[in-house]
Amino acid sequence: MADYRLHYFPESGNSYKLALMLALCGQSFEPVWTDFGSGVTFTKAWRRSVNVMGEIPVLIEDGVSLTQTAPILLRLAERFGRFGGRDENERFEVLRWLFWDNQKLSGFMAPYRYRRAFSKDSNPVVLAFHKTRVDDFLEILEARLASSPFVAADVPTVADLSMTGYLVFPSHETGYDFSHSHPAIAAWLDRFAALPGWAAPYDLLPGQRLPCYV
């Protein structure tokens, strides 16, 4: 069994994606809380010793440092034979939606939620721009899930896991009540949460929390 250590902070959806993937695959990990709110990831010392890209999360697998959430999810899917797609067509769909999520849905939901909930003096113009983009991407996802139980196939994959990563945090943080605004997304989140081993973000990621302003 591999030995895992996860550098994270509790509010990080990308950290949650890796913690959840390990949990769903029956793997434990040593949590390494990171003081993201202090700006430690911007320091030269942290980047030199933990991640030259200056980003959280970082997964240490048997002493090897792994960064960037999407390729780590794909690596774990291959290693444990779960959530990677069952054939060439499904694997292509996994990649297609995973890349879309990183560039679009998670790519905009992450800064929108952070500025909305954890930044005291967010620029309302920037916040409104991000919300417009998130609304558009949620409509795309809603349409997809209206005709498919999961995103890339008829079974869950890492594409689903990645997209749920920022959507399952409390509604006062995200600003969305999907049961009212996006019923297909809400039903899909419930299906994914029914998987054995699933746990909510703050249950998987302990430690001091950032101040929340909403």
NUZA-698492 format. One line per 10 residues: their letters; for each residue x, z, y of N, C-alpha, C, O. Coordinates in Angstrom, 2 decimals, m for minus. Atoms other than C-alpha are relative to their C-alpha. Example, Ala and Ser with C-alpha at 12.3 -4.5 7.8 and 13.67 -1.06 7.14 Angstrom:
<rs>
as> 0.89:0.00:m1.19:12.30:7.80:m4.50:0.90:0.00:1.20:1.94:0.66:1.18 ~ m0.82:m0.06:m1.19:13.67:7.14:m1.06:m0.77:0.73:1.09:m0.26:0.90:2.20
</rs>
This chain:
<rs>
madyrlhyfp> 0.84:0.00:m1.19:0.00:0.00:0.00:0.88:0.00:1.24:1.84:0.76:1.33 ~ m0.78:0.08:m1.24:1.31:m0.93:3.43:m0.21:1.24:0.85:m1.23:1.91:0.76 ~ 0.07:m1.12:m0.93:2.03:1.72:6.03:m0.28:m0.56:1.39:0.45:m1.41:1.89 ~ 0.42:0.53:m1.29:0.25:1.11:9.35:0.02:1.07:1.08:m0.38:2.21:0.86 ~ 0.09:m0.81:m1.21:0.67:2.60:12.81:m0.60:m0.89:1.08:m0.20:m2.05:1.23 ~ 0.67:0.80:m1.01:m1.56:1.43:15.66:0.17:0.64:1.37:m0.30:1.75:1.62 ~ m0.09:m0.39:m1.39:m0.62:1.74:19.33:m1.26:m0.50:0.70:m1.58:m1.69:0.63 ~ 1.32:0.34:m0.51:m3.92:1.79:21.21:m0.35:0.90:1.18:0.37:1.86:1.47 ~ 0.71:m0.99:m0.81:m6.09:3.37:23.86:m1.48:m0.15:m0.34:m1.92:m1.26:m0.67 ~ 1.34:0.00:0.59:m9.70:4.28:23.02:m0.95:m1.06:0.57:m1.82:m1.55:m0.15
esgnsyklal> 0.91:0.96:m0.62:m11.41:1.91:25.47:0.34:m1.45:m0.30:m0.41:m2.35:0.09 ~ m0.47:1.36:0.27:m9.51:m1.15:24.22:m0.78:m0.65:m1.13:m0.69:m0.22:m2.29 ~ 0.72:0.73:1.03:m11.78:m3.56:22.39:0.92:m0.68:m0.98:0.60:m0.77:m2.16 ~ m0.95:0.64:0.91:m8.78:m5.36:20.96:0.62:1.01:m0.95:0.86:0.70:m2.12 ~ m0.47:m1.05:0.89:m7.44:m2.09:19.59:m1.06:0.30:m1.06:m0.75:0.48:m2.23 ~ 1.10:m0.28:0.93:m10.83:m1.46:18.05:m0.10:m1.07:m1.08:m0.36:m0.76:m2.24 ~ 0.08:1.09:0.98:m10.81:m4.88:16.35:0.98:0.25:m1.16:0.62:0.07:m2.32 ~ m1.00:m0.22:1.06:m7.61:m4.00:14.46:m0.32:1.26:m0.80:m0.19:1.26:m2.02 ~ 0.35:m1.23:0.71:m8.71:m0.45:13.64:m1.17:m0.26:m0.95:m1.18:0.23:m2.07 ~ 1.16:0.29:0.83:m12.03:m1.77:12.33:0.37:m0.89:m1.18:m0.11:m0.66:m2.29
mlalcgqsfe> m0.42:0.86:1.09:m10.40:m4.52:10.28:0.69:0.81:m1.09:0.43:0.60:m2.27 ~ m0.67:m0.85:0.99:m8.17:m1.95:8.60:m1.01:0.87:m0.73:m0.93:1.04:m1.95 ~ 1.02:m0.84:0.63:m11.16:0.32:7.98:m0.84:m0.79:m1.00:m1.12:m0.31:m2.10 ~ 0.82:0.82:0.89:m13.23:m2.49:6.48:0.77:m0.44:m1.24:0.18:m0.71:m2.29 ~ m0.84:0.38:1.15:m10.30:m3.36:4.21:0.49:1.22:m0.77:1.33:1.10:m1.67 ~ m0.35:m1.21:0.74:m9.98:0.24:3.05:1.38:0.54:0.29:1.96:1.25:m0.53 ~ m1.35:m0.42:m0.35:m6.72:0.88:4.87:m0.04:1.09:1.07:m0.86:1.03:1.99 ~ m0.15:m1.02:m1.04:m5.74:3.95:6.87:1.16:m0.38:0.92:1.98:m1.23:0.58 ~ m1.10:0.26:m0.93:m3.44:3.96:9.88:0.29:1.26:0.79:m0.58:2.12:0.98 ~ m0.38:m1.10:m0.88:m1.54:6.42:12.02:m0.32:m0.40:1.43:0.22:m1.40:1.91
pvwtdfgsgv> 0.33:0.35:m1.38:m3.05:6.40:15.53:1.09:0.44:0.97:1.55:1.57:0.91 ~ m1.00:m0.32:m1.02:m0.56:6.25:18.41:m0.66:m0.25:1.36:m0.69:m1.37:1.86 ~ 0.71:0.11:m1.28:m2.46:6.97:21.63:0.96:m0.42:1.11:2.09:0.06:1.18 ~ m0.80:0.51:m1.10:m1.16:5.14:24.69:m0.67:0.35:1.32:m1.88:0.16:1.47 ~ 0.54:m0.40:m1.31:m1.61:6.38:28.26:m0.13:m1.24:0.89:0.60:m1.40:1.87 ~ 0.17:1.26:m0.73:m2.85:3.03:29.51:m0.35:0.23:1.46:0.11:m0.50:2.34 ~ 0.45:m0.25:m1.36:m4.46:4.54:32.60:1.13:0.33:0.96:0.98:0.13:2.17 ~ m1.14:m0.33:m0.86:m1.07:5.69:33.92:0.83:m1.21:0.35:1.73:m1.13:1.19 ~ m0.80:1.20:m0.24:0.27:2.14:33.86:1.24:m0.09:m0.85:2.15:m0.86:m0.54 ~ m1.22:m0.04:0.80:2.80:2.88:31.12:0.34:m1.36:m0.59:1.52:m1.67:m0.77
tftkawrrsv> m0.29:1.31:0.61:2.41:m0.62:29.60:0.64:m0.97:0.97:1.12:m2.03:0.57 ~ m0.65:0.85:m1.00:3.71:m2.09:32.86:1.46:0.36:0.22:2.18:m0.32:0.95 ~ m1.37:m0.44:m0.23:6.99:m0.21:32.68:0.98:m0.78:m0.87:0.65:m1.21:m1.98 ~ m1.03:0.72:0.75:10.19:m1.88:31.57:0.37:0.74:m1.28:0.63:0.11:m2.31 ~ m0.38:m0.78:1.18:10.95:0.96:29.17:m1.00:m0.19:m1.12:m0.61:m0.38:m2.27 ~ 1.03:0.18:1.03:7.61:0.63:27.33:0.07:m1.40:m0.58:m0.02:m1.58:m1.79 ~ m0.05:1.39:0.48:7.90:m3.14:27.13:1.25:m0.23:m0.85:1.21:m1.00:m1.81 ~ m1.23:0.16:0.78:11.44:m2.89:25.84:m0.13:0.67:m1.36:0.40:0.17:m2.35 ~ 0.03:m0.78:1.24:10.59:m0.31:23.17:m1.23:m0.27:m0.86:m1.20:m0.02:m2.07 ~ 1.24:0.14:0.77:7.01:m1.24:22.15:m0.47:m1.45:m0.06:m0.67:m1.97:m1.16
nvmgeipvli> 0.53:1.37:0.01:5.84:m4.72:23.23:0.49:m0.74:1.23:0.11:m0.41:2.36 ~ m0.56:0.77:m1.12:7.71:m7.22:25.37:m1.09:m0.73:0.78:m0.88:m1.09:1.94 ~ 1.10:0.66:m0.71:4.36:m8.82:26.25:m0.78:0.96:0.89:m1.64:0.53:1.66 ~ 0.65:m0.97:m0.86:3.22:m5.60:27.90:m1.45:0.23:m0.31:m2.23:0.54:0.59 ~ 1.41:m0.08:0.36:m0.04:m5.45:25.97:m0.25:0.99:m1.13:0.61:1.24:m1.97 ~ 0.58:m0.81:1.08:m2.07:m3.11:23.77:m1.11:m0.85:m0.61:m1.85:m1.51:0.11 ~ m0.63:m0.87:0.99:m2.67:m3.09:20.84:1.30:m0.55:m0.56:1.65:m1.71:m0.37 ~ m1.16:0.38:0.81:0.48:m3.13:18.77:m0.21:0.64:m1.37:m0.44:1.84:m1.48 ~ 0.13:m0.50:1.37:0.23:m2.79:14.99:1.36:m0.04:m0.67:2.01:m1.09:m0.73 ~ m1.26:m0.09:0.75:3.28:m1.60:13.07:m0.35:m0.02:m1.48:m1.03:0.89:m1.97
edgvsltqta> 0.26:0.15:1.43:3.13:m2.78:9.46:1.32:0.13:m0.75:2.18:m0.75:m0.67 ~ m1.25:m0.26:0.73:5.85:m1.29:7.25:1.23:m0.18:0.89:2.23:m0.77:0.48 ~ m1.12:0.03:m0.93:8.09:m0.99:10.28:0.12:m1.28:0.81:0.97:m1.36:1.70 ~ m0.04:1.27:m0.73:7.41:m4.54:11.54:m1.06:0.03:1.10:m2.23:0.31:0.84 ~ 0.90:m0.04:m1.14:5.87:m4.76:15.01:m0.77:m1.32:0.12:m0.17:m2.39:0.19 ~ 0.86:1.17:m0.11:2.91:m7.14:15.26:m0.82:0.09:1.29:m1.38:1.14:1.59 ~ 0.78:0.01:m1.23:1.24:m8.16:18.53:m0.89:m1.25:0.03:m0.69:m2.19:m0.73 ~ 1.05:1.00:m0.16:m1.68:m10.38:19.62:m1.06:0.16:m1.09:m0.81:m0.07:m2.27 ~ 1.05:m0.43:0.92:m4.97:m9.41:18.03:m0.44:m1.09:m0.97:m0.56:m0.83:m2.16 ~ 0.54:1.04:0.87:m6.20:m12.75:16.69:0.91:m0.33:m1.18:0.44:m0.33:m2.31
pillrlaerf> m0.84:0.29:1.17:m3.15:m13.65:14.56:0.17:1.20:m0.93:0.37:1.02:m2.13 ~ m0.06:m1.16:0.89:m3.01:m10.06:13.29:m1.23:0.06:m0.89:m1.12:0.35:m2.08 ~ 1.22:0.02:0.81:m6.63:m10.31:12.17:0.11:m1.04:m1.12:m0.28:m0.77:m2.26 ~ m0.16:1.05:1.02:m5.84:m13.56:10.36:1.01:0.42:m1.07:0.82:0.13:m2.25 ~ m1.00:m0.49:0.96:m2.78:m11.99:8.75:m0.63:1.02:m0.96:m0.41:0.97:m2.17 ~ 0.65:m1.01:0.84:m4.82:m9.03:7.51:m1.05:m0.62:m0.91:m1.20:m0.20:m2.06 ~ 0.99:0.69:0.82:m7.59:m11.34:6.28:0.66:m0.65:m1.21:0.14:m0.59:m2.32 ~ m0.72:0.63:1.10:m5.06:m13.23:4.19:0.58:1.04:m0.94:0.55:0.87:m2.16 ~ m0.64:m1.02:0.82:m3.31:m10.10:2.99:m1.00:0.67:m0.93:m0.69:0.94:m2.09 ~ 0.97:m0.75:0.79:m6.48:m8.39:1.78:m1.10:m0.88:m0.58:m2.00:m0.38:m1.26
grfggrdene> 0.96:0.92:0.58:m8.48:m11.49:0.88:m1.43:0.24:0.46:m2.37:0.07:m0.31 ~ 1.32:m0.30:m0.52:m11.39:m10.55:3.13:m0.17:m0.58:1.40:0.75:m0.53:2.22 ~ 0.42:0.42:m1.34:m13.16:m12.08:6.14:0.77:m1.20:0.56:0.77:m1.42:1.77 ~ m0.79:1.13:m0.49:m10.95:m15.17:6.32:m0.65:m1.35:m0.19:m0.08:m2.36:0.21 ~ 0.62:1.29:0.34:m13.41:m17.85:5.18:0.28:m0.35:m1.44:1.37:m0.08:m1.96 ~ m0.11:0.24:1.44:m14.02:m19.06:1.65:0.56:m1.36:m0.37:0.97:m1.57:m1.51 ~ m0.54:1.33:0.28:m12.90:m22.69:1.95:0.55:m0.58:1.29:0.53:0.06:2.34 ~ m0.66:0.62:m1.16:m11.20:m25.12:4.31:m0.95:m0.12:1.19:m0.54:0.13:2.32 ~ 0.95:0.17:m1.10:m14.34:m25.78:6.35:m0.30:1.33:0.68:m0.37:1.41:1.90 ~ 0.26:m1.31:m0.60:m15.08:m22.10:6.83:1.21:0.52:0.75:1.08:1.13:1.81
rfevlrwlfw> m1.20:m0.46:m0.70:m11.49:m21.36:7.74:0.17:m0.72:1.33:0.63:m0.13:2.31 ~ m0.03:0.73:m1.28:m11.66:m24.08:10.39:m0.98:0.62:0.98:m0.66:0.81:2.15 ~ 1.00:m0.61:m0.88:m14.86:m22.54:11.77:0.45:1.38:0.49:0.20:1.75:1.63 ~ m0.55:m1.29:m0.42:m13.20:m19.12:11.80:0.97:m0.18:1.16:0.89:0.52:2.16 ~ m0.97:0.25:m1.06:m10.34:m20.50:13.88:m0.68:m0.49:1.28:m0.33:m0.07:2.38 ~ 0.69:0.58:m1.16:m12.68:m22.45:16.16:m0.69:1.09:0.82:m0.54:1.14:2.05 ~ 0.71:m1.05:m0.71:m14.82:m19.43:17.03:0.93:1.13:0.43:0.69:1.77:1.46 ~ m0.96:m1.04:m0.39:m11.89:m17.01:17.08:0.72:m0.39:1.28:0.89:0.44:2.18 ~ m0.67:0.46:m1.22:m10.08:m19.11:19.67:m0.97:0.02:1.18:m0.60:0.39:2.29 ~ 1.02:m0.03:m1.05:m13.32:m19.48:21.65:m0.20:1.43:0.51:m0.28:1.66:1.71
dnqklsgfma> 0.19:m1.39:m0.40:m13.79:m15.73:21.63:1.15:0.50:0.86:0.93:1.13:1.89 ~ m1.16:m0.49:m0.76:m10.26:m15.03:22.83:0.05:m0.59:1.40:0.40:0.11:2.35 ~ m0.06:0.64:m1.31:m10.49:m17.53:25.67:m1.25:0.28:0.84:m1.16:0.39:2.06 ~ 1.26:m0.06:m0.73:m14.14:m17.07:26.60:m0.64:1.40:m0.09:m0.56:2.17:0.87 ~ 0.83:m1.21:0.04:m16.25:m14.13:25.36:0.82:1.27:0.21:0.62:1.96:1.21 ~ m0.84:m1.18:m0.19:m13.68:m11.36:24.86:0.89:m0.15:1.23:1.17:0.82:1.94 ~ m0.90:0.26:m1.13:m11.47:m13.00:27.45:m0.61:0.36:1.34:0.12:0.70:2.28 ~ 0.66:m0.38:m1.25:m14.07:m12.34:30.16:m0.72:1.34:m0.10:m0.78:2.07:0.89 ~ 0.66:m1.29:0.14:m16.00:m9.38:28.75:0.97:1.16:0.19:0.60:2.18:0.77 ~ m0.98:m1.09:m0.11:m12.83:m7.27:28.57:0.26:0.37:1.47:0.12:1.53:1.82
pyryrrafsk> m0.23:m0.38:m1.39:m11.96:m7.47:32.29:m1.28:0.38:0.74:m1.26:1.23:1.62 ~ 1.26:m0.36:m0.64:m15.64:m7.37:33.31:m0.35:1.45:m0.28:m0.65:2.21:0.64 ~ 0.33:m1.38:0.35:m16.27:m4.14:31.41:0.99:0.97:0.61:0.60:2.03:1.10 ~ m1.00:m0.91:m0.54:m13.00:m2.60:32.54:m0.21:0.21:1.50:m0.18:1.34:1.98 ~ 0.21:m0.12:m1.45:m13.64:m3.36:36.22:m1.31:0.71:0.30:m1.41:1.49:1.25 ~ 1.31:m0.59:m0.24:m17.28:m2.33:35.95:m0.01:1.49:m0.27:m0.56:2.27:0.51 ~ 0.13:m1.38:0.45:m16.82:0.96:34.11:1.19:0.90:0.33:1.01:2.10:0.55 ~ m1.18:m0.84:m0.07:m13.25:2.14:34.55:0.85:m0.21:1.26:1.91:0.39:1.40 ~ m0.69:0.21:m1.27:m12.18:0.87:37.99:m0.87:0.55:1.12:m2.04:0.18:1.24 ~ 0.80:m0.71:m1.01:m13.30:2.99:40.91:m0.42:m0.89:1.15:m1.51:m0.73:1.69
dsnpvvlafh> 0.28:0.83:m1.18:m13.15:0.34:43.61:0.11:m1.48:m0.35:0.95:m2.19:0.20 ~ m0.04:1.40:0.41:m13.85:m3.01:41.95:m0.54:m0.90:1.10:m1.49:m0.55:1.80 ~ 0.47:0.99:m0.95:m14.25:m6.06:44.13:m1.32:m0.58:m0.53:m1.34:m1.16:m1.61 ~ 1.29:0.47:0.51:m17.98:m6.96:43.83:m0.06:m1.50:m0.20:m0.81:m1.98:m1.06 ~ m0.02:1.45:0.16:m17.26:m10.66:44.22:0.66:m0.37:m1.33:0.16:m1.23:m2.06 ~ m0.69:0.24:1.28:m14.81:m10.63:41.30:m0.88:0.44:m1.16:m0.98:m0.24:m2.17 ~ 0.88:m0.52:1.05:m17.21:m8.52:39.25:m1.16:m0.96:m0.26:m1.51:m1.21:m1.41 ~ 1.12:0.94:0.15:m20.08:m10.95:39.91:0.44:m1.28:m0.68:m0.29:m1.84:m1.50 ~ m0.52:1.22:0.64:m17.92:m13.92:38.91:0.17:0.21:m1.50:m0.24:m0.63:m2.30 ~ m0.19:m0.28:1.42:m16.96:m12.31:35.63:m1.34:0.13:m0.73:m1.47:m0.36:m1.85
ktrvddflei> 1.29:m0.16:0.65:m20.57:m11.40:34.87:m0.68:m1.35:m0.21:m1.31:m1.58:m1.24 ~ 0.57:1.35:0.15:m21.69:m14.99:35.47:0.58:m0.69:m1.22:m0.14:m1.34:m1.97 ~ m0.65:0.62:1.14:m19.16:m16.18:32.93:m0.42:0.67:m1.31:m0.70:m0.01:m2.29 ~ 0.42:m0.71:1.20:m20.04:m13.46:30.41:m1.42:m0.38:m0.38:m1.71:m0.60:m1.55 ~ 1.39:0.39:0.28:m23.74:m14.31:30.74:m0.07:m1.36:m0.68:m0.84:m1.54:m1.63 ~ m0.01:1.34:0.59:m23.00:m17.94:29.93:0.47:0.04:m1.45:m0.13:m0.59:m2.32 ~ m0.55:m0.07:1.35:m20.91:m17.09:26.87:m0.95:0.73:m0.95:m1.06:0.39:m2.12 ~ 0.97:m0.70:0.83:m23.52:m14.65:25.60:m1.17:m0.90:m0.37:m1.71:m0.78:m1.47 ~ 1.07:0.95:0.32:m26.15:m17.40:25.79:0.44:m0.96:m1.10:m0.35:m1.32:m1.98 ~ m0.54:0.85:1.07:m23.91:m19.63:23.66:m0.03:0.73:m1.33:m0.46:0.18:m2.34
learlasspf> m0.01:m0.79:1.22:m23.49:m16.86:21.12:m1.42:0.27:m0.48:m1.69:0.21:m1.68 ~ 1.39:m0.25:0.37:m27.21:m16.04:21.17:m0.60:m1.22:m0.69:m1.29:m1.08:m1.70 ~ 0.53:1.23:0.60:m28.07:m19.66:20.41:0.58:m0.22:m1.39:m0.14:m0.63:m2.31 ~ m0.62:0.15:1.30:m25.59:m19.76:17.55:m0.62:0.95:m1.02:m0.90:0.56:m2.16 ~ 0.49:m1.02:0.93:m26.92:m16.56:16.00:m1.51:m0.10:m0.24:m2.04:0.54:m1.15 ~ 1.42:0.24:0.24:m30.52:m17.67:16.32:m0.22:m0.83:m1.25:m1.31:m0.83:m1.82 ~ 0.13:0.88:1.17:m29.82:m20.11:13.47:0.98:0.32:m1.11:1.02:m0.38:m2.12 ~ m0.99:m0.35:1.01:m27.04:m18.37:11.51:0.17:1.51:m0.03:0.23:2.13:1.03 ~ m0.14:m1.46:0.05:m26.64:m14.79:10.24:1.33:0.50:0.54:1.42:1.61:1.05 ~ m1.30:m0.33:m0.53:m22.98:m14.79:11.19:0.56:m1.22:0.72:m0.02:m2.30:0.65
vaadvptvad> m0.44:1.03:m0.94:m20.87:m16.88:13.54:0.62:m1.21:m0.68:0.23:m2.34:m0.40 ~ m0.75:1.12:0.56:m18.54:m19.00:11.41:m0.48:m0.42:m1.37:m0.09:m1.48:m1.87 ~ 0.47:0.28:1.35:m20.34:m18.89:8.05:m1.26:0.82:m0.23:m1.76:1.48:0.68 ~ 1.16:m0.83:0.32:m23.27:m17.28:6.28:0.40:1.37:m0.51:m0.43:2.16:m0.96 ~ m0.55:m1.31:0.32:m21.02:m14.31:5.52:0.90:0.43:1.16:1.36:m0.41:1.92 ~ m0.84:m0.46:m1.12:m19.03:m12.13:7.94:1.46:m0.43:m0.15:2.00:m0.49:m1.26 ~ m1.41:0.38:m0.05:m15.54:m13.23:8.98:0.66:0.72:1.17:0.01:1.45:1.92 ~ m0.70:m0.60:m1.13:m12.87:m12.12:11.43:m0.49:m0.57:1.33:m0.27:0.05:2.37 ~ 0.59:0.51:m1.24:m14.60:m14.34:13.99:m1.09:0.95:0.48:m1.17:1.27:1.66 ~ 1.02:m0.98:m0.36:m17.56:m11.96:13.90:0.64:1.30:0.46:0.25:1.87:1.48
lsmtgylvfp> m0.65:m1.26:m0.33:m15.30:m8.93:13.93:0.59:m0.07:1.41:0.47:0.88:2.19 ~ m0.61:0.14:m1.31:m13.46:m10.25:16.97:m1.06:0.00:1.11:m0.88:0.65:2.14 ~ 1.03:0.10:m1.04:m16.64:m11.06:18.90:m0.75:1.30:0.19:m1.19:1.60:1.30 ~ 0.69:m1.27:m0.17:m18.25:m7.70:18.20:0.86:1.02:0.73:0.34:2.01:1.24 ~ m0.93:m1.01:m0.48:m15.15:m5.90:19.46:m0.30:0.59:1.35:m0.12:1.79:1.56 ~ 0.31:m0.51:m1.33:m16.22:m5.63:23.09:m1.49:0.19:0.23:m1.89:0.69:1.28 ~ 1.45:m0.06:m0.19:m19.99:m5.77:22.54:m0.63:1.28:m0.54:m1.78:1.57:m0.23 ~ 0.59:m1.18:0.63:m20.47:m2.55:20.56:0.29:1.30:0.76:m0.14:2.37:0.35 ~ m0.21:m1.19:m0.82:m19.24:m0.17:23.25:m1.32:0.39:0.66:m2.23:m0.43:0.74 ~ 1.27:m0.46:m0.59:m21.95:1.91:24.98:m0.51:m0.93:1.09:0.28:m1.51:1.85
shetgydfsh> 0.61:0.95:m0.94:m24.38:m0.09:27.10:0.28:0.36:1.45:0.31:m0.52:2.31 ~ m0.32:m0.34:m1.39:m23.57:1.91:30.23:1.38:m0.52:0.41:1.66:m0.68:1.59 ~ m1.29:0.61:m0.30:m20.03:0.51:29.96:m0.11:m1.51:0.12:0.42:m2.11:1.06 ~ 0.08:1.47:0.00:m20.91:m3.10:29.13:m1.00:m0.52:1.02:m0.85:m1.63:1.52 ~ 1.04:0.46:m0.90:m23.98:m3.29:31.35:m1.08:m0.81:m0.69:m1.93:m1.39:m0.02 ~ 0.96:0.81:0.75:m26.01:m4.96:28.56:m0.72:0.86:m1.04:m0.11:1.65:m1.75 ~ 0.80:m0.52:1.10:m28.84:m3.76:26.36:m0.44:m1.20:m0.81:m1.46:m1.83:m0.50 ~ 0.23:1.25:0.73:m28.75:m6.54:23.80:m1.34:m0.04:m0.71:m1.88:m1.12:m0.95 ~ 1.30:m0.01:0.67:m31.93:m5.42:22.08:m1.09:m0.59:0.91:m2.10:m1.09:0.41 ~ 0.94:0.57:m0.95:m33.76:m6.52:25.24:0.44:m1.37:0.50:m0.37:m2.28:0.63
shpaiaawld> m0.47:1.24:m0.63:m31.56:m9.28:26.66:0.37:m1.09:m0.99:0.19:m2.27:m0.69 ~ m0.50:0.97:0.97:m30.19:m10.98:23.52:m0.35:0.49:m1.41:0.51:1.05:m2.10 ~ 0.43:m0.56:1.29:m32.20:m10.11:20.37:0.76:m0.52:m1.21:0.97:0.23:m2.17 ~ m0.77:0.53:1.14:m30.25:m12.42:18.04:1.37:0.68:m0.09:1.85:0.97:m1.18 ~ m1.28:m0.71:m0.02:m26.99:m10.79:19.12:m0.19:1.43:m0.49:0.62:1.94:m1.27 ~ 0.26:m1.37:0.44:m28.52:m7.33:18.64:m0.17:0.08:m1.51:0.36:0.99:m2.15 ~ 0.20:0.00:1.45:m29.64:m8.19:15.10:1.30:m0.25:m0.74:1.55:0.36:m1.78 ~ m1.31:0.30:0.59:m26.20:m9.63:14.30:0.92:1.22:0.06:1.61:1.52:m0.92 ~ m0.80:m1.21:m0.10:m24.47:m6.48:15.58:m0.45:1.03:m1.03:0.38:1.74:m1.60 ~ 0.51:m0.92:1.03:m26.72:m4.45:13.30:0.44:m0.42:m1.39:0.81:0.42:m2.21
rfaalpgwaa> m0.45:0.48:1.32:m25.85:m6.65:10.31:1.47:0.32:m0.21:1.86:0.76:m1.29 ~ m1.42:m0.26:0.14:m22.15:m6.27:10.98:0.26:1.50:m0.16:1.13:1.91:m0.93 ~ m0.19:m1.45:0.08:m22.45:m2.50:11.48:m0.44:0.57:m1.34:m0.09:1.71:m1.67 ~ 0.44:m0.46:1.32:m24.09:m2.25:8.04:1.07:m0.19:m1.08:0.88:0.26:m2.21 ~ m1.06:0.21:0.99:m20.84:m3.31:6.32:0.64:1.33:m0.40:0.85:2.19:0.46 ~ m0.66:m1.24:0.44:m19.24:m0.56:4.20:1.34:0.19:0.71:2.17:m0.72:0.75 ~ m1.24:m0.30:m0.70:m16.47:1.10:6.16:m0.07:m0.17:1.49:0.85:0.23:2.21 ~ 0.13:0.19:m1.44:m17.78:0.14:9.59:m0.08:1.34:0.73:m0.68:2.28:0.21 ~ 0.11:m1.19:m0.85:m17.39:2.75:12.34:0.04:m0.45:1.45:0.61:m1.49:1.77 ~ 0.05:0.31:m1.43:m17.99:2.77:16.09:1.36:0.21:0.63:2.20:0.94:0.09
pydllpgqrl> m1.33:m0.04:m0.62:m15.06:2.38:18.51:0.56:1.39:0.22:1.68:1.68:m0.20 ~ m0.56:m1.30:m0.34:m14.71:5.95:19.71:0.10:0.94:m1.20:0.71:2.00:m1.12 ~ m0.20:m0.75:1.25:m15.01:7.24:16.14:1.32:m0.39:m0.66:1.96:0.43:m1.31 ~ m1.26:0.48:0.59:m12.05:5.11:15.05:1.20:0.26:0.89:2.33:0.36:0.40 ~ m1.10:m0.08:m0.95:m9.97:5.55:18.20:m0.11:1.30:0.80:m0.74:1.32:1.86 ~ 0.09:m1.29:m0.69:m9.57:9.21:19.21:0.96:0.07:1.18:1.72:m0.87:1.44 ~ m0.96:m0.22:m1.07:m7.70:10.61:22.17:m0.64:0.07:1.37:m1.83:m0.20:1.53 ~ 0.47:m0.14:m1.37:m8.00:11.17:25.89:m0.59:m1.31:0.50:m0.03:m2.39:0.28 ~ 0.72:1.17:m0.49:m10.45:8.79:27.54:0.27:m0.24:1.47:0.62:0.68:2.21 ~ m0.11:0.34:m1.41:m10.24:6.96:30.83:m1.21:0.54:0.76:m2.29:0.66:0.18
pcyv> 1.15:m0.36:m0.81:m12.46:8.19:33.69:m0.99:m1.18:0.03:m0.59:m2.33:0.22 ~ 1.03:1.03:m0.02:m15.76:6.27:33.57:m0.87:0.21:1.25:m1.31:1.33:1.52 ~ 0.66:m0.11:m1.30:m17.53:5.52:36.87:m1.43:m0.53:m0.02:m2.04:m0.72:1.03 ~ 1.39:0.47:0.08:m20.89:4.27:35.57:m0.79:0.91:m0.96:m1.98:0.70:m1.17
</rs>
